[in-house]
Amino acid sequence: MSSRALAVYDGSGIDGSLYTRVNGWAQDAPHWLDELIKVWSAIGLGLFAVFMLYAWWRARGADSVVMARVLASPVIVVVAYGVNSVLKGMVEEVRPCAQIPGSVSLETCPGAGDWSFPSNHTVIAFAAATALWFADRRLGWIAGIFAVLMGASRVWVGVHYPHDVAVGALVGLLVALVLAPLVGRCGPLVDRMRAGALRPLLGPGTLPVVARGHASYETRRH
């Protein structure tokens, strides 16, 4: 192990037996189920981009704090990915499909240097879901369900240990939990952006209306 590596090249001693059990289930499962999970695992992250676009569309009629959090969600995902990349380089864990004899991966087992711990897919999914939760609770919970499915799929297809997914989820959650509340302070900046050329993209937000002689506010939905 190199001097810069902190932990494991071989993660099988942590939960290799659980990985092997799940891998056996995948090998015995119907072909259509394996193919469905394989496709989801490969392209499912695109759904989180769709969630972000939907959140942006809804936030055009919401207050500027909500819009700020929506706009920051992809940035939070990038930061979480960066943190995870550092962890991968520090640990350098070999993929279980390359480490455990008899294991079968439904997708091509990543080569040497493409480390297993933590799972990038899981980090991205959980960071996105958590960031969106701060903007839209219901959407955040829905995205969270799909984040769990994404993490589980990475073990099912054979390219990650369960602990890769568990820590990946934790990294995504923690980064978003730290950054998303801070982004709310950028509401005044979004107000200024909405008053300028970006108004068509950001929407009018919460507009003042007059009711019974008093100023109040309503959220205009589009």
C-alpha positions as CSV (number, residue, x, y, z in Angstrom):
1,M,0.0,0.0,0.0
2,S,1.4,3.4,-0.9
3,S,2.2,5.9,1.8
4,R,-0.6,8.2,0.7
5,A,-3.3,5.5,0.9
6,L,-5.2,5.5,4.2
7,A,-7.2,2.3,4.2
8,V,-8.0,-0.7,2.1
9,Y,-7.0,-2.1,-1.2
10,D,-9.2,-5.1,-0.4
11,G,-12.6,-4.2,1.0
12,S,-13.9,-7.8,1.1
13,G,-13.0,-8.1,4.8
14,I,-15.7,-5.4,5.6
15,D,-18.7,-6.8,3.9
16,G,-17.5,-9.1,1.2
17,S,-19.9,-11.9,2.3
18,L,-22.9,-9.6,1.9
19,Y,-21.6,-8.5,-1.6
20,T,-21.2,-12.2,-2.5
21,R,-24.8,-12.9,-1.4
22,V,-26.2,-10.1,-3.4
23,N,-24.1,-11.1,-6.4
24,G,-25.6,-14.6,-6.2
25,W,-29.1,-13.1,-6.1
26,A,-28.2,-11.2,-9.3
27,Q,-26.9,-14.3,-11.0
28,D,-30.0,-16.2,-10.2
29,A,-32.5,-13.4,-11.0
30,P,-34.6,-13.3,-14.2
31,H,-32.7,-11.9,-17.1
32,W,-35.3,-9.1,-17.6
33,L,-34.8,-7.9,-14.0
34,D,-31.0,-7.8,-14.3
35,E,-31.3,-5.9,-17.6
36,L,-33.7,-3.4,-16.0
37,I,-31.4,-2.8,-13.0
38,K,-28.4,-2.6,-15.4
39,V,-30.0,0.1,-17.5
40,W,-31.1,2.0,-14.4
41,S,-27.6,1.8,-12.9
42,A,-26.0,3.0,-16.1
43,I,-28.3,6.0,-17.1
44,G,-30.4,6.6,-14.0
45,L,-28.4,9.6,-12.9
46,G,-30.0,11.5,-15.8
47,L,-33.3,11.4,-13.8
48,F,-31.8,13.6,-11.2
49,A,-31.0,16.2,-13.9
50,V,-34.7,16.0,-14.8
51,F,-35.6,16.5,-11.2
52,M,-33.5,19.7,-11.1
53,L,-35.0,21.0,-14.3
54,Y,-38.5,20.4,-12.8
55,A,-37.5,22.1,-9.6
56,W,-36.2,25.1,-11.6
57,W,-39.5,25.3,-13.5
58,R,-41.5,25.3,-10.3
59,A,-39.2,27.8,-8.6
60,R,-39.9,30.4,-11.2
61,G,-43.0,31.2,-9.3
62,A,-41.5,30.8,-5.8
63,D,-39.5,33.1,-3.6
64,S,-35.9,33.9,-4.4
65,V,-34.5,31.7,-1.6
66,V,-36.1,28.6,-3.2
67,M,-34.7,29.6,-6.6
68,A,-31.3,30.1,-5.1
69,R,-31.3,26.6,-3.6
70,V,-32.5,25.1,-6.9
71,L,-29.8,26.9,-8.9
72,A,-27.2,25.8,-6.4
73,S,-28.2,22.1,-6.5
74,P,-26.0,21.1,-9.5
75,V,-23.1,23.0,-7.9
76,I,-23.6,21.1,-4.7
77,V,-23.5,17.9,-6.7
78,V,-20.2,18.9,-8.3
79,V,-18.7,19.7,-4.9
80,A,-19.8,16.4,-3.5
81,Y,-18.3,14.6,-6.5
82,G,-15.0,16.5,-5.9
83,V,-14.9,15.5,-2.2
84,N,-15.6,11.9,-3.2
85,S,-12.8,11.9,-5.7
86,V,-10.4,12.9,-3.0
87,L,-11.6,10.0,-0.8
88,K,-11.2,7.6,-3.7
89,G,-7.6,8.6,-4.3
90,M,-6.8,8.3,-0.6
91,V,-8.2,4.8,-0.1
92,E,-7.6,3.2,-3.5
93,E,-10.0,0.2,-2.9
94,V,-10.0,-2.4,-5.6
95,R,-13.4,-3.2,-7.1
96,P,-15.1,-6.2,-5.7
97,C,-15.7,-7.7,-9.2
98,A,-11.9,-7.7,-9.6
99,Q,-11.2,-8.8,-6.0
100,I,-13.6,-11.6,-5.2
101,P,-13.2,-14.9,-7.1
102,G,-16.4,-16.1,-8.7
103,S,-18.2,-12.7,-8.7
104,V,-20.0,-11.6,-11.8
105,S,-20.7,-8.0,-12.8
106,L,-23.6,-7.2,-15.0
107,E,-21.6,-4.3,-16.5
108,T,-17.9,-4.2,-17.4
109,C,-15.8,-4.3,-14.3
110,P,-13.9,-1.1,-14.1
111,G,-10.2,-1.4,-14.7
112,A,-7.2,-0.8,-12.4
113,G,-7.1,2.8,-11.1
114,D,-10.9,3.2,-11.2
115,W,-11.3,2.8,-7.4
116,S,-14.4,1.5,-5.7
117,F,-14.7,3.4,-2.4
118,P,-17.0,5.4,-2.2
119,S,-19.5,5.1,-5.0
120,N,-19.6,8.1,-7.3
121,H,-23.1,7.3,-8.5
122,T,-24.4,7.1,-5.0
123,V,-22.7,10.4,-3.9
124,I,-24.2,12.2,-6.9
125,A,-27.7,10.8,-6.3
126,F,-27.8,11.6,-2.6
127,A,-26.3,15.0,-3.0
128,A,-28.9,15.9,-5.6
129,A,-31.8,14.5,-3.6
130,T,-30.7,16.3,-0.4
131,A,-30.1,19.6,-2.2
132,L,-33.5,19.4,-3.8
133,W,-35.1,18.6,-0.5
134,F,-34.2,22.1,0.8
135,A,-36.0,23.6,-2.2
136,D,-39.0,21.3,-2.4
137,R,-39.6,18.8,0.3
138,R,-41.9,16.5,-1.7
139,L,-39.5,16.4,-4.7
140,G,-36.6,15.8,-2.4
141,W,-38.3,12.8,-0.8
142,I,-39.1,11.4,-4.3
143,A,-35.5,11.9,-5.4
144,G,-34.3,10.3,-2.2
145,I,-36.2,7.1,-3.0
146,F,-34.5,7.0,-6.4
147,A,-31.1,7.7,-4.8
148,V,-31.6,4.6,-2.6
149,L,-32.4,2.6,-5.7
150,M,-29.3,4.0,-7.5
151,G,-27.1,2.9,-4.6
152,A,-28.6,-0.5,-4.4
153,S,-28.2,-1.0,-8.1
154,R,-24.5,-0.4,-7.9
155,V,-24.1,-3.4,-5.6
156,W,-26.5,-5.5,-7.6
157,V,-24.6,-5.0,-10.9
158,G,-21.5,-6.1,-9.0
159,V,-19.2,-3.1,-9.2
160,H,-19.4,-1.9,-5.6
161,Y,-19.4,-3.3,-2.0
162,P,-22.3,-2.3,0.2
163,H,-20.0,-0.1,2.3
164,D,-19.0,1.8,-0.9
165,V,-22.6,2.7,-1.3
166,A,-23.3,3.5,2.4
167,V,-20.3,5.9,2.7
168,G,-21.2,7.4,-0.7
169,A,-24.7,8.2,0.6
170,L,-23.2,9.7,3.7
171,V,-20.8,11.9,1.7
172,G,-23.6,13.2,-0.6
173,L,-25.8,13.9,2.4
174,L,-23.2,15.7,4.4
175,V,-22.0,17.9,1.6
176,A,-25.6,19.0,0.7
177,L,-26.6,19.4,4.4
178,V,-23.7,21.8,4.9
179,L,-24.0,23.8,1.6
180,A,-27.7,23.9,0.9
181,P,-28.7,26.0,4.0
182,L,-26.0,28.5,3.2
183,V,-27.2,29.0,-0.3
184,G,-30.5,30.5,1.1
185,R,-28.5,33.6,1.9
186,C,-28.2,34.2,-1.8
187,G,-31.9,35.1,-2.1
188,P,-31.1,38.9,-2.5
189,L,-28.8,38.1,-5.4
190,V,-31.6,36.2,-7.1
191,D,-33.9,39.2,-6.5
192,R,-31.4,41.4,-8.4
193,M,-31.1,38.8,-11.2
194,R,-34.9,38.6,-11.5
195,A,-35.0,42.4,-11.9
196,G,-32.6,42.2,-14.9
197,A,-32.1,40.3,-18.1
198,L,-32.4,36.9,-16.5
199,R,-36.0,37.5,-15.4
200,P,-37.4,35.3,-18.3
201,L,-35.3,32.4,-17.0
202,L,-35.8,32.9,-13.3
203,G,-39.4,34.0,-13.3
204,P,-41.2,36.7,-11.4
205,G,-41.0,34.8,-8.1
206,T,-43.4,35.9,-5.3
207,L,-45.2,39.0,-6.5
208,P,-46.8,41.8,-4.4
209,V,-50.5,42.1,-4.7
210,V,-53.0,44.5,-3.1
211,A,-55.8,43.0,-1.0
212,R,-58.2,45.1,1.0
213,G,-55.9,48.1,1.0
214,H,-52.9,46.2,2.3
215,A,-49.8,44.9,0.5
216,S,-49.5,41.1,0.6
217,Y,-47.8,38.5,-1.5
218,E,-48.8,35.6,-3.7
219,T,-46.9,32.9,-5.5
220,R,-47.6,33.0,-9.2
221,R,-47.4,29.6,-10.7
222,H,-46.7,29.0,-14.4
